[in-house]
Amino acid sequence: MSSQLAADLVVVLHALFILFVICGAALLSFCPRLIWLHLPAALWGALIEFSGWICPLTPLENRLRRLAGEQGYAGSFVEEYVIPIVYPAQLTRELQIWIGAGVVLINLILYGMYFFQPKPRSR
């Protein structure tokens, strides 16, 4: 597998992970066991944003891009791919905190909907 393809696959994996972090709790009605995967993923995603850390997938992607003869990037995955789509400005620390708060809020709502939904009565 070429380094460029591997880097592209890391980007896809990263995007899917972020999607799972944000709204994976919506899948609990279909597969309740996912809570054991989603809860740590959601906590990790919020921690990354609140702490200002860079996800380990970002340096991996950059390394693979450099091995393929491409240029890596200095910021985070969110700065490189997500923010340019959603926000025209640079990612700031304040915006990262808002993103982290959004992740927490969305997940609190989804978990609340899951745990407090009316349960069907057994006959």
The 8 nearest C-alpha neighbors of each residue, nearest first, counted from 0:
[[1, 2, 4, 5, 3, 6, 8, 67],
 [0, 2, 4, 3, 5, 67, 6, 63],
 [1, 3, 5, 67, 63, 4, 6, 66],
 [2, 4, 6, 67, 1, 5, 64, 7],
 [3, 5, 7, 1, 6, 2, 8, 0],
 [4, 6, 2, 8, 3, 7, 1, 9],
 [7, 5, 60, 9, 3, 63, 8, 4],
 [8, 6, 4, 10, 9, 5, 3, 11],
 [7, 9, 11, 5, 10, 6, 12, 4],
 [8, 10, 12, 6, 7, 11, 13, 60],
 [11, 9, 13, 7, 8, 12, 14, 6],
 [10, 12, 8, 14, 13, 9, 15, 7],
 [13, 11, 9, 15, 10, 14, 16, 8],
 [12, 14, 10, 16, 11, 15, 9, 17],
 [13, 15, 17, 11, 16, 12, 10, 18],
 [16, 14, 18, 12, 17, 13, 19, 11],
 [15, 17, 19, 13, 14, 18, 12, 20],
 [18, 16, 20, 14, 19, 15, 21, 13],
 [17, 19, 15, 21, 16, 20, 22, 14],
 [18, 20, 23, 16, 17, 22, 21, 15],
 [21, 19, 41, 17, 18, 40, 23, 22],
 [22, 20, 18, 19, 102, 23, 17, 106],
 [21, 23, 24, 19, 25, 20, 18, 106],
 [22, 24, 19, 25, 26, 20, 21, 37],
 [23, 25, 26, 22, 27, 109, 110, 106],
 [24, 26, 23, 27, 22, 109, 28, 113],
 [27, 25, 24, 29, 28, 23, 30, 33],
 [28, 26, 31, 30, 29, 24, 25, 33],
 [29, 27, 26, 30, 31, 113, 25, 24],
 [28, 30, 27, 26, 31, 25, 33, 32],
 [29, 31, 27, 32, 28, 33, 26, 34],
 [32, 30, 27, 33, 28, 34, 29, 26],
 [33, 31, 34, 30, 35, 27, 36, 37],
 [34, 32, 36, 35, 31, 30, 37, 27],
 [33, 35, 37, 32, 36, 38, 31, 27],
 [36, 34, 33, 37, 38, 32, 39, 31],
 [37, 35, 33, 34, 38, 39, 40, 32],
 [36, 38, 34, 40, 39, 35, 33, 41],
 [37, 39, 41, 40, 34, 36, 35, 42],
 [40, 38, 42, 41, 37, 43, 36, 35],
 [41, 39, 37, 43, 38, 42, 20, 44],
 [42, 40, 20, 44, 38, 43, 39, 37],
 [41, 43, 39, 45, 40, 44, 46, 38],
 [44, 42, 46, 40, 41, 45, 39, 47],
 [45, 43, 41, 47, 46, 42, 40, 20],
 [44, 46, 99, 48, 42, 47, 43, 49],
 [47, 45, 43, 49, 48, 44, 50, 42],
 [48, 46, 52, 44, 50, 45, 49, 51],
 [47, 49, 99, 45, 51, 95, 46, 50],
 [50, 48, 46, 96, 51, 47, 99, 45],
 [51, 49, 52, 47, 48, 46, 96, 45],
 [52, 50, 48, 49, 47, 53, 92, 95],
 [53, 51, 47, 50, 54, 48, 49, 46],
 [52, 54, 75, 55, 47, 51, 57, 76],
 [53, 55, 56, 57, 52, 47, 75, 76],
 [56, 54, 57, 58, 53, 59, 60, 52],
 [55, 57, 59, 54, 58, 60, 13, 9],
 [56, 58, 60, 59, 55, 54, 76, 61],
 [59, 57, 61, 60, 56, 55, 62, 54],
 [60, 58, 56, 62, 57, 61, 63, 55],
 [59, 61, 6, 63, 57, 58, 62, 9],
 [62, 60, 71, 58, 64, 63, 59, 65],
 [63, 61, 65, 59, 64, 60, 58, 66],
 [62, 64, 66, 2, 60, 6, 61, 65],
 [63, 65, 61, 69, 67, 62, 66, 3],
 [64, 66, 68, 69, 62, 67, 63, 70],
 [67, 65, 63, 68, 64, 2, 62, 69],
 [68, 66, 2, 64, 3, 65, 69, 63],
 [69, 67, 65, 66, 64, 70, 3, 2],
 [70, 68, 65, 64, 67, 71, 66, 3],
 [69, 71, 65, 64, 72, 68, 61, 67],
 [72, 70, 61, 64, 65, 69, 73, 62],
 [71, 73, 74, 61, 70, 79, 75, 57],
 [72, 74, 71, 75, 61, 79, 58, 78],
 [75, 73, 72, 78, 79, 76, 53, 77],
 [74, 76, 78, 77, 53, 79, 57, 73],
 [75, 77, 79, 78, 57, 80, 74, 81],
 [76, 78, 81, 75, 79, 80, 82, 90],
 [79, 77, 75, 82, 76, 90, 74, 80],
 [78, 80, 76, 77, 75, 81, 74, 82],
 [81, 79, 77, 76, 78, 82, 83, 84],
 [82, 80, 77, 84, 83, 78, 85, 79],
 [81, 83, 86, 85, 78, 84, 77, 80],
 [84, 82, 87, 86, 81, 85, 80, 79],
 [85, 83, 82, 81, 86, 80, 87, 79],
 [84, 86, 82, 83, 81, 87, 80, 88],
 [85, 87, 82, 83, 88, 84, 89, 81],
 [86, 88, 83, 85, 89, 82, 84, 90],
 [89, 87, 86, 90, 83, 82, 91, 85],
 [90, 88, 91, 87, 78, 82, 86, 83],
 [89, 91, 78, 94, 88, 82, 92, 95],
 [92, 90, 94, 93, 89, 95, 88, 96],
 [91, 93, 95, 94, 96, 90, 51, 49],
 [92, 94, 96, 91, 95, 97, 90, 98],
 [93, 95, 97, 91, 96, 92, 98, 90],
 [96, 94, 98, 92, 48, 97, 93, 99],
 [95, 97, 99, 93, 49, 94, 98, 48],
 [98, 96, 94, 100, 95, 99, 101, 93],
 [97, 99, 101, 95, 96, 100, 94, 102],
 [100, 98, 45, 48, 96, 102, 101, 97],
 [101, 99, 97, 103, 98, 102, 104, 96],
 [100, 102, 98, 104, 99, 103, 105, 97],
 [103, 101, 99, 105, 100, 21, 104, 106],
 [102, 104, 100, 106, 101, 105, 107, 99],
 [105, 103, 101, 107, 106, 102, 100, 108],
 [106, 104, 108, 102, 107, 103, 101, 109],
 [105, 107, 109, 103, 108, 104, 110, 102],
 [108, 106, 104, 110, 105, 109, 111, 103],
 [107, 109, 111, 105, 106, 110, 112, 104],
 [110, 108, 106, 112, 111, 107, 24, 25],
 [109, 111, 113, 107, 112, 108, 106, 114],
 [112, 110, 108, 114, 109, 113, 115, 107],
 [111, 113, 109, 110, 115, 116, 114, 108],
 [114, 112, 110, 111, 116, 115, 109, 28],
 [115, 113, 111, 112, 116, 110, 117, 109],
 [116, 114, 112, 111, 113, 117, 110, 118],
 [117, 115, 112, 113, 114, 118, 111, 119],
 [118, 116, 115, 119, 114, 120, 113, 112],
 [117, 119, 116, 120, 115, 121, 114, 113],
 [120, 118, 121, 117, 116, 122, 115, 28],
 [121, 119, 118, 122, 117, 116, 115, 114],
 [120, 122, 119, 118, 117, 116, 28, 115],
 [121, 120, 119, 118, 117, 116, 28, 115]]
